[in-house]
Amino acid sequence: MKLREGHEHRPIEVHVDNENVDRALRALKRKMANEGVYKELKKRKFYLKPCEQKKRKQREAERRRRKAMRSRGRKGNGR
């Protein structure tokens, strides 16, 4: 897999303390979610044509804009 310029490739590490594997596994899942690994896997599951990728990016950008507008509107209510 090729990396884009400016993206750093580093392994995700989790330390296991006192043989507590369950806690380490939860920490690993949390780190993977924060790094966007699950989102990337979901995105790469199927091939998207370039025009479909462009449409998806536009939909995501619109969703982010709407979410930002909603959060700005809540701040002004004095709650």
Phi and psi restraints in degrees (range 20) as a CNS / XPLOR table:
assign (resid 1 and name C) (resid 2 and name N)
       (resid 2 and name CA) (resid 2 and name C) 1.0 -84.8 20.0 2
assign (resid 2 and name N) (resid 2 and name CA)
       (resid 2 and name C) (resid 3 and name N) 1.0 143.3 20.0 2
assign (resid 2 and name C) (resid 3 and name N)
       (resid 3 and name CA) (resid 3 and name C) 1.0 -102.1 20.0 2
assign (resid 3 and name N) (resid 3 and name CA)
       (resid 3 and name C) (resid 4 and name N) 1.0 145.6 20.0 2
assign (resid 3 and name C) (resid 4 and name N)
       (resid 4 and name CA) (resid 4 and name C) 1.0 -72.9 20.0 2
assign (resid 4 and name N) (resid 4 and name CA)
       (resid 4 and name C) (resid 5 and name N) 1.0 157.0 20.0 2
assign (resid 4 and name C) (resid 5 and name N)
       (resid 5 and name CA) (resid 5 and name C) 1.0 -65.3 20.0 2
assign (resid 5 and name N) (resid 5 and name CA)
       (resid 5 and name C) (resid 6 and name N) 1.0 140.8 20.0 2
assign (resid 5 and name C) (resid 6 and name N)
       (resid 6 and name CA) (resid 6 and name C) 1.0 89.7 20.0 2
assign (resid 6 and name N) (resid 6 and name CA)
       (resid 6 and name C) (resid 7 and name N) 1.0 -10.2 20.0 2
assign (resid 6 and name C) (resid 7 and name N)
       (resid 7 and name CA) (resid 7 and name C) 1.0 -97.9 20.0 2
assign (resid 7 and name N) (resid 7 and name CA)
       (resid 7 and name C) (resid 8 and name N) 1.0 128.5 20.0 2
assign (resid 7 and name C) (resid 8 and name N)
       (resid 8 and name CA) (resid 8 and name C) 1.0 -94.6 20.0 2
assign (resid 8 and name N) (resid 8 and name CA)
       (resid 8 and name C) (resid 9 and name N) 1.0 133.6 20.0 2
assign (resid 8 and name C) (resid 9 and name N)
       (resid 9 and name CA) (resid 9 and name C) 1.0 -103.0 20.0 2
assign (resid 9 and name N) (resid 9 and name CA)
       (resid 9 and name C) (resid 10 and name N) 1.0 113.4 20.0 2
assign (resid 9 and name C) (resid 10 and name N)
       (resid 10 and name CA) (resid 10 and name C) 1.0 -140.0 20.0 2
assign (resid 10 and name N) (resid 10 and name CA)
       (resid 10 and name C) (resid 11 and name N) 1.0 145.8 20.0 2
assign (resid 10 and name C) (resid 11 and name N)
       (resid 11 and name CA) (resid 11 and name C) 1.0 -72.0 20.0 2
assign (resid 11 and name N) (resid 11 and name CA)
       (resid 11 and name C) (resid 12 and name N) 1.0 150.6 20.0 2
assign (resid 11 and name C) (resid 12 and name N)
       (resid 12 and name CA) (resid 12 and name C) 1.0 -89.0 20.0 2
assign (resid 12 and name N) (resid 12 and name CA)
       (resid 12 and name C) (resid 13 and name N) 1.0 123.6 20.0 2
assign (resid 12 and name C) (resid 13 and name N)
       (resid 13 and name CA) (resid 13 and name C) 1.0 -115.7 20.0 2
assign (resid 13 and name N) (resid 13 and name CA)
       (resid 13 and name C) (resid 14 and name N) 1.0 142.1 20.0 2
assign (resid 13 and name C) (resid 14 and name N)
       (resid 14 and name CA) (resid 14 and name C) 1.0 -135.0 20.0 2
assign (resid 14 and name N) (resid 14 and name CA)
       (resid 14 and name C) (resid 15 and name N) 1.0 131.3 20.0 2
assign (resid 14 and name C) (resid 15 and name N)
       (resid 15 and name CA) (resid 15 and name C) 1.0 -93.9 20.0 2
assign (resid 15 and name N) (resid 15 and name CA)
       (resid 15 and name C) (resid 16 and name N) 1.0 136.2 20.0 2
assign (resid 15 and name C) (resid 16 and name N)
       (resid 16 and name CA) (resid 16 and name C) 1.0 -97.4 20.0 2
assign (resid 16 and name N) (resid 16 and name CA)
       (resid 16 and name C) (resid 17 and name N) 1.0 118.1 20.0 2
assign (resid 16 and name C) (resid 17 and name N)
       (resid 17 and name CA) (resid 17 and name C) 1.0 -104.5 20.0 2
assign (resid 17 and name N) (resid 17 and name CA)
       (resid 17 and name C) (resid 18 and name N) 1.0 133.7 20.0 2
assign (resid 17 and name C) (resid 18 and name N)
       (resid 18 and name CA) (resid 18 and name C) 1.0 52.6 20.0 2
assign (resid 18 and name N) (resid 18 and name CA)
       (resid 18 and name C) (resid 19 and name N) 1.0 39.8 20.0 2
assign (resid 18 and name C) (resid 19 and name N)
       (resid 19 and name CA) (resid 19 and name C) 1.0 55.7 20.0 2
assign (resid 19 and name N) (resid 19 and name CA)
       (resid 19 and name C) (resid 20 and name N) 1.0 29.4 20.0 2
assign (resid 19 and name C) (resid 20 and name N)
       (resid 20 and name CA) (resid 20 and name C) 1.0 -92.6 20.0 2
assign (resid 20 and name N) (resid 20 and name CA)
       (resid 20 and name C) (resid 21 and name N) 1.0 82.0 20.0 2
assign (resid 20 and name C) (resid 21 and name N)
       (resid 21 and name CA) (resid 21 and name C) 1.0 -71.9 20.0 2
assign (resid 21 and name N) (resid 21 and name CA)
       (resid 21 and name C) (resid 22 and name N) 1.0 -36.0 20.0 2
assign (resid 21 and name C) (resid 22 and name N)
       (resid 22 and name CA) (resid 22 and name C) 1.0 -60.8 20.0 2
assign (resid 22 and name N) (resid 22 and name CA)
       (resid 22 and name C) (resid 23 and name N) 1.0 -43.5 20.0 2
assign (resid 22 and name C) (resid 23 and name N)
       (resid 23 and name CA) (resid 23 and name C) 1.0 -65.3 20.0 2
assign (resid 23 and name N) (resid 23 and name CA)
       (resid 23 and name C) (resid 24 and name N) 1.0 -40.3 20.0 2
assign (resid 23 and name C) (resid 24 and name N)
       (resid 24 and name CA) (resid 24 and name C) 1.0 -65.9 20.0 2
assign (resid 24 and name N) (resid 24 and name CA)
       (resid 24 and name C) (resid 25 and name N) 1.0 -37.7 20.0 2
assign (resid 24 and name C) (resid 25 and name N)
       (resid 25 and name CA) (resid 25 and name C) 1.0 -66.1 20.0 2
assign (resid 25 and name N) (resid 25 and name CA)
       (resid 25 and name C) (resid 26 and name N) 1.0 -41.4 20.0 2
assign (resid 25 and name C) (resid 26 and name N)
       (resid 26 and name CA) (resid 26 and name C) 1.0 -62.7 20.0 2
assign (resid 26 and name N) (resid 26 and name CA)
       (resid 26 and name C) (resid 27 and name N) 1.0 -40.9 20.0 2
assign (resid 26 and name C) (resid 27 and name N)
       (resid 27 and name CA) (resid 27 and name C) 1.0 -64.5 20.0 2
assign (resid 27 and name N) (resid 27 and name CA)
       (resid 27 and name C) (resid 28 and name N) 1.0 -39.6 20.0 2
assign (resid 27 and name C) (resid 28 and name N)
       (resid 28 and name CA) (resid 28 and name C) 1.0 -63.5 20.0 2
assign (resid 28 and name N) (resid 28 and name CA)
       (resid 28 and name C) (resid 29 and name N) 1.0 -45.2 20.0 2
assign (resid 28 and name C) (resid 29 and name N)
       (resid 29 and name CA) (resid 29 and name C) 1.0 -62.1 20.0 2
assign (resid 29 and name N) (resid 29 and name CA)
       (resid 29 and name C) (resid 30 and name N) 1.0 -40.0 20.0 2
assign (resid 29 and name C) (resid 30 and name N)
       (resid 30 and name CA) (resid 30 and name C) 1.0 -64.3 20.0 2
assign (resid 30 and name N) (resid 30 and name CA)
       (resid 30 and name C) (resid 31 and name N) 1.0 -43.4 20.0 2
assign (resid 30 and name C) (resid 31 and name N)
       (resid 31 and name CA) (resid 31 and name C) 1.0 -64.5 20.0 2
assign (resid 31 and name N) (resid 31 and name CA)
       (resid 31 and name C) (resid 32 and name N) 1.0 -40.4 20.0 2
assign (resid 31 and name C) (resid 32 and name N)
       (resid 32 and name CA) (resid 32 and name C) 1.0 -64.6 20.0 2
assign (resid 32 and name N) (resid 32 and name CA)
       (resid 32 and name C) (resid 33 and name N) 1.0 -39.9 20.0 2
assign (resid 32 and name C) (resid 33 and name N)
       (resid 33 and name CA) (resid 33 and name C) 1.0 -65.5 20.0 2
assign (resid 33 and name N) (resid 33 and name CA)
       (resid 33 and name C) (resid 34 and name N) 1.0 -43.1 20.0 2
assign (resid 33 and name C) (resid 34 and name N)
       (resid 34 and name CA) (resid 34 and name C) 1.0 -66.0 20.0 2
assign (resid 34 and name N) (resid 34 and name CA)
       (resid 34 and name C) (resid 35 and name N) 1.0 -32.9 20.0 2
assign (resid 34 and name C) (resid 35 and name N)
       (resid 35 and name CA) (resid 35 and name C) 1.0 -78.9 20.0 2
assign (resid 35 and name N) (resid 35 and name CA)
       (resid 35 and name C) (resid 36 and name N) 1.0 -14.4 20.0 2
assign (resid 35 and name C) (resid 36 and name N)
       (resid 36 and name CA) (resid 36 and name C) 1.0 86.2 20.0 2
assign (resid 36 and name N) (resid 36 and name CA)
       (resid 36 and name C) (resid 37 and name N) 1.0 20.2 20.0 2
assign (resid 36 and name C) (resid 37 and name N)
       (resid 37 and name CA) (resid 37 and name C) 1.0 -65.7 20.0 2
assign (resid 37 and name N) (resid 37 and name CA)
       (resid 37 and name C) (resid 38 and name N) 1.0 -43.5 20.0 2
assign (resid 37 and name C) (resid 38 and name N)
       (resid 38 and name CA) (resid 38 and name C) 1.0 -64.3 20.0 2
assign (resid 38 and name N) (resid 38 and name CA)
       (resid 38 and name C) (resid 39 and name N) 1.0 -40.7 20.0 2
assign (resid 38 and name C) (resid 39 and name N)
       (resid 39 and name CA) (resid 39 and name C) 1.0 -63.4 20.0 2
assign (resid 39 and name N) (resid 39 and name CA)
       (resid 39 and name C) (resid 40 and name N) 1.0 -41.3 20.0 2
assign (resid 39 and name C) (resid 40 and name N)
       (resid 40 and name CA) (resid 40 and name C) 1.0 -65.8 20.0 2
assign (resid 40 and name N) (resid 40 and name CA)
       (resid 40 and name C) (resid 41 and name N) 1.0 -40.7 20.0 2
assign (resid 40 and name C) (resid 41 and name N)
       (resid 41 and name CA) (resid 41 and name C) 1.0 -63.1 20.0 2
assign (resid 41 and name N) (resid 41 and name CA)
       (resid 41 and name C) (resid 42 and name N) 1.0 -43.6 20.0 2
assign (resid 41 and name C) (resid 42 and name N)
       (resid 42 and name CA) (resid 42 and name C) 1.0 -63.5 20.0 2
assign (resid 42 and name N) (resid 42 and name CA)
       (resid 42 and name C) (resid 43 and name N) 1.0 -39.9 20.0 2
assign (resid 42 and name C) (resid 43 and name N)
       (resid 43 and name CA) (resid 43 and name C) 1.0 -67.0 20.0 2
assign (resid 43 and name N) (resid 43 and name CA)
       (resid 43 and name C) (resid 44 and name N) 1.0 -35.1 20.0 2
assign (resid 43 and name C) (resid 44 and name N)
       (resid 44 and name CA) (resid 44 and name C) 1.0 -91.7 20.0 2
assign (resid 44 and name N) (resid 44 and name CA)
       (resid 44 and name C) (resid 45 and name N) 1.0 2.5 20.0 2
assign (resid 44 and name C) (resid 45 and name N)
       (resid 45 and name CA) (resid 45 and name C) 1.0 -62.1 20.0 2
assign (resid 45 and name N) (resid 45 and name CA)
       (resid 45 and name C) (resid 46 and name N) 1.0 -37.4 20.0 2
assign (resid 45 and name C) (resid 46 and name N)
       (resid 46 and name CA) (resid 46 and name C) 1.0 -127.6 20.0 2
assign (resid 46 and name N) (resid 46 and name CA)
       (resid 46 and name C) (resid 47 and name N) 1.0 153.5 20.0 2
assign (resid 46 and name C) (resid 47 and name N)
       (resid 47 and name CA) (resid 47 and name C) 1.0 -78.1 20.0 2
assign (resid 47 and name N) (resid 47 and name CA)
       (resid 47 and name C) (resid 48 and name N) 1.0 134.2 20.0 2
assign (resid 47 and name C) (resid 48 and name N)
       (resid 48 and name CA) (resid 48 and name C) 1.0 -113.5 20.0 2
assign (resid 48 and name N) (resid 48 and name CA)
       (resid 48 and name C) (resid 49 and name N) 1.0 132.5 20.0 2
assign (resid 48 and name C) (resid 49 and name N)
       (resid 49 and name CA) (resid 49 and name C) 1.0 -67.3 20.0 2
assign (resid 49 and name N) (resid 49 and name CA)
       (resid 49 and name C) (resid 50 and name N) 1.0 155.7 20.0 2
assign (resid 49 and name C) (resid 50 and name N)
       (resid 50 and name CA) (resid 50 and name C) 1.0 -54.5 20.0 2
assign (resid 50 and name N) (resid 50 and name CA)
       (resid 50 and name C) (resid 51 and name N) 1.0 -38.1 20.0 2
assign (resid 50 and name C) (resid 51 and name N)
       (resid 51 and name CA) (resid 51 and name C) 1.0 -68.1 20.0 2
assign (resid 51 and name N) (resid 51 and name CA)
       (resid 51 and name C) (resid 52 and name N) 1.0 -34.8 20.0 2
assign (resid 51 and name C) (resid 52 and name N)
       (resid 52 and name CA) (resid 52 and name C) 1.0 -69.9 20.0 2
assign (resid 52 and name N) (resid 52 and name CA)
       (resid 52 and name C) (resid 53 and name N) 1.0 -37.1 20.0 2
assign (resid 52 and name C) (resid 53 and name N)
       (resid 53 and name CA) (resid 53 and name C) 1.0 -62.1 20.0 2
assign (resid 53 and name N) (resid 53 and name CA)
       (resid 53 and name C) (resid 54 and name N) 1.0 -41.9 20.0 2
assign (resid 53 and name C) (resid 54 and name N)
       (resid 54 and name CA) (resid 54 and name C) 1.0 -63.3 20.0 2
assign (resid 54 and name N) (resid 54 and name CA)
       (resid 54 and name C) (resid 55 and name N) 1.0 -44.0 20.0 2
assign (resid 54 and name C) (resid 55 and name N)
       (resid 55 and name CA) (resid 55 and name C) 1.0 -63.2 20.0 2
assign (resid 55 and name N) (resid 55 and name CA)
       (resid 55 and name C) (resid 56 and name N) 1.0 -41.6 20.0 2
assign (resid 55 and name C) (resid 56 and name N)
       (resid 56 and name CA) (resid 56 and name C) 1.0 -63.4 20.0 2
assign (resid 56 and name N) (resid 56 and name CA)
       (resid 56 and name C) (resid 57 and name N) 1.0 -43.4 20.0 2
assign (resid 56 and name C) (resid 57 and name N)
       (resid 57 and name CA) (resid 57 and name C) 1.0 -63.4 20.0 2
assign (resid 57 and name N) (resid 57 and name CA)
       (resid 57 and name C) (resid 58 and name N) 1.0 -39.1 20.0 2
assign (resid 57 and name C) (resid 58 and name N)
       (resid 58 and name CA) (resid 58 and name C) 1.0 -65.4 20.0 2
assign (resid 58 and name N) (resid 58 and name CA)
       (resid 58 and name C) (resid 59 and name N) 1.0 -41.6 20.0 2
assign (resid 58 and name C) (resid 59 and name N)
       (resid 59 and name CA) (resid 59 and name C) 1.0 -63.2 20.0 2
assign (resid 59 and name N) (resid 59 and name CA)
       (resid 59 and name C) (resid 60 and name N) 1.0 -42.5 20.0 2
assign (resid 59 and name C) (resid 60 and name N)
       (resid 60 and name CA) (resid 60 and name C) 1.0 -65.0 20.0 2
assign (resid 60 and name N) (resid 60 and name CA)
       (resid 60 and name C) (resid 61 and name N) 1.0 -40.3 20.0 2
assign (resid 60 and name C) (resid 61 and name N)
       (resid 61 and name CA) (resid 61 and name C) 1.0 -64.3 20.0 2
assign (resid 61 and name N) (resid 61 and name CA)
       (resid 61 and name C) (resid 62 and name N) 1.0 -41.0 20.0 2
assign (resid 61 and name C) (resid 62 and name N)
       (resid 62 and name CA) (resid 62 and name C) 1.0 -64.2 20.0 2
assign (resid 62 and name N) (resid 62 and name CA)
       (resid 62 and name C) (resid 63 and name N) 1.0 -40.5 20.0 2
assign (resid 62 and name C) (resid 63 and name N)
       (resid 63 and name CA) (resid 63 and name C) 1.0 -63.2 20.0 2
assign (resid 63 and name N) (resid 63 and name CA)
       (resid 63 and name C) (resid 64 and name N) 1.0 -41.4 20.0 2
assign (resid 63 and name C) (resid 64 and name N)
       (resid 64 and name CA) (resid 64 and name C) 1.0 -64.6 20.0 2
assign (resid 64 and name N) (resid 64 and name CA)
       (resid 64 and name C) (resid 65 and name N) 1.0 -40.5 20.0 2
assign (resid 64 and name C) (resid 65 and name N)
       (resid 65 and name CA) (resid 65 and name C) 1.0 -61.8 20.0 2
assign (resid 65 and name N) (resid 65 and name CA)
       (resid 65 and name C) (resid 66 and name N) 1.0 -45.5 20.0 2
assign (resid 65 and name C) (resid 66 and name N)
       (resid 66 and name CA) (resid 66 and name C) 1.0 -62.9 20.0 2
assign (resid 66 and name N) (resid 66 and name CA)
       (resid 66 and name C) (resid 67 and name N) 1.0 -40.7 20.0 2
assign (resid 66 and name C) (resid 67 and name N)
       (resid 67 and name CA) (resid 67 and name C) 1.0 -64.3 20.0 2
assign (resid 67 and name N) (resid 67 and name CA)
       (resid 67 and name C) (resid 68 and name N) 1.0 -41.1 20.0 2
assign (resid 67 and name C) (resid 68 and name N)
       (resid 68 and name CA) (resid 68 and name C) 1.0 -64.3 20.0 2
assign (resid 68 and name N) (resid 68 and name CA)
       (resid 68 and name C) (resid 69 and name N) 1.0 -40.2 20.0 2
assign (resid 68 and name C) (resid 69 and name N)
       (resid 69 and name CA) (resid 69 and name C) 1.0 -64.6 20.0 2
assign (resid 69 and name N) (resid 69 and name CA)
       (resid 69 and name C) (resid 70 and name N) 1.0 -39.4 20.0 2
assign (resid 69 and name C) (resid 70 and name N)
       (resid 70 and name CA) (resid 70 and name C) 1.0 -64.0 20.0 2
assign (resid 70 and name N) (resid 70 and name CA)
       (resid 70 and name C) (resid 71 and name N) 1.0 -43.0 20.0 2
assign (resid 70 and name C) (resid 71 and name N)
       (resid 71 and name CA) (resid 71 and name C) 1.0 -69.2 20.0 2
assign (resid 71 and name N) (resid 71 and name CA)
       (resid 71 and name C) (resid 72 and name N) 1.0 -33.8 20.0 2
assign (resid 71 and name C) (resid 72 and name N)
       (resid 72 and name CA) (resid 72 and name C) 1.0 -67.8 20.0 2
assign (resid 72 and name N) (resid 72 and name CA)
       (resid 72 and name C) (resid 73 and name N) 1.0 -37.5 20.0 2
assign (resid 72 and name C) (resid 73 and name N)
       (resid 73 and name CA) (resid 73 and name C) 1.0 -65.5 20.0 2
assign (resid 73 and name N) (resid 73 and name CA)
       (resid 73 and name C) (resid 74 and name N) 1.0 -34.7 20.0 2
assign (resid 73 and name C) (resid 74 and name N)
       (resid 74 and name CA) (resid 74 and name C) 1.0 -69.6 20.0 2
assign (resid 74 and name N) (resid 74 and name CA)
       (resid 74 and name C) (resid 75 and name N) 1.0 -34.8 20.0 2
assign (resid 74 and name C) (resid 75 and name N)
       (resid 75 and name CA) (resid 75 and name C) 1.0 -65.1 20.0 2
assign (resid 75 and name N) (resid 75 and name CA)
       (resid 75 and name C) (resid 76 and name N) 1.0 -31.5 20.0 2
assign (resid 75 and name C) (resid 76 and name N)
       (resid 76 and name CA) (resid 76 and name C) 1.0 -79.8 20.0 2
assign (resid 76 and name N) (resid 76 and name CA)
       (resid 76 and name C) (resid 77 and name N) 1.0 -9.2 20.0 2
assign (resid 76 and name C) (resid 77 and name N)
       (resid 77 and name CA) (resid 77 and name C) 1.0 -80.1 20.0 2
assign (resid 77 and name N) (resid 77 and name CA)
       (resid 77 and name C) (resid 78 and name N) 1.0 -10.4 20.0 2
assign (resid 77 and name C) (resid 78 and name N)
       (resid 78 and name CA) (resid 78 and name C) 1.0 77.1 20.0 2
assign (resid 78 and name N) (resid 78 and name CA)
       (resid 78 and name C) (resid 79 and name N) 1.0 23.2 20.0 2
